[in-house]
Amino acid sequence: MPVRATRIHDHLAAGQLSDASDLIHQLKAAVGIYGFIPIYEAANQLDERVNNQQEGIVETAKDLIAICKRATSEAKPA
């Protein structure tokens, strides 16, 4: 998940909103199926900002990356 979120960020930073939007939708679908609600909500917030071309898109993408990293680090066996 962090890799996908990083790819989203990279597309957004490069101004490639369409490519980023496609990846956001894929991520939302995947995390929604598995019940990762905090990640889904962060991705949804980013999706709304991208669709409405609101300020703070890149920062919101960074938040999504951080949430994905926390989720994957917490899921690793001890």
C-alpha positions in Angstrom: 0.0 0.0 0.0 2.7 2.6 0.8 4.2 2.0 -2.7 0.8 2.7 -4.4 0.3 5.8 -2.2 3.7 7.0 -3.1 3.0 6.5 -6.8 -0.2 8.6 -6.3 1.8 11.3 -4.7 4.4 11.3 -7.5 1.7 11.7 -10.1 0.0 14.5 -8.2 3.4 16.3 -7.7 3.9 16.1 -11.5 0.5 17.4 -12.2 -0.8 14.2 -13.6 -4.2 14.3 -12.0 -5.9 11.8 -14.3 -3.2 9.1 -13.6 -3.4 9.9 -9.9 -7.1 9.7 -9.9 -7.0 6.2 -11.5 -4.6 5.0 -8.8 -6.7 6.5 -6.0 -9.8 4.7 -7.2 -7.9 1.4 -7.4 -6.6 1.9 -3.8 -10.1 2.9 -2.5 -11.6 -0.3 -4.0 -8.9 -2.5 -2.6 -8.9 -1.1 0.9 -12.7 -0.9 1.0 -13.0 -4.6 0.2 -10.7 -5.5 3.1 -12.2 -3.1 5.5 -9.2 -0.7 6.0 -11.6 2.2 6.8 -8.9 4.8 7.9 -7.1 4.3 4.6 -10.3 4.4 2.6 -11.3 7.6 4.3 -7.9 9.2 3.6 -8.0 8.1 0.0 -11.6 9.4 -0.4 -10.6 12.8 1.0 -7.7 12.9 -1.5 -10.1 11.8 -4.3 -12.4 14.7 -3.5 -9.6 17.2 -3.4 -8.3 16.0 -6.8 -11.8 16.0 -8.4 -12.5 19.5 -7.1 -8.9 20.7 -7.7 -8.8 22.0 -4.1 -5.7 23.2 -2.4 -3.6 20.8 -0.3 -3.7 17.9 -2.7 0.0 17.0 -2.3 -0.2 17.3 1.5 -3.2 15.1 1.6 -1.3 12.5 -0.5 1.5 12.6 2.1 -1.1 12.0 4.8 -2.3 9.0 2.9 1.2 7.6 2.5 1.8 8.0 6.3 -1.5 6.1 7.1 -0.6 3.3 4.7 2.9 3.0 6.2 1.4 2.8 9.7 -1.1 0.2 8.6 1.5 -2.0 7.0 4.0 -1.7 9.9 1.3 -2.6 12.4 0.3 -5.6 10.3 3.8 -7.2 10.3 4.2 -10.2 12.7 6.4 -9.7 15.7 
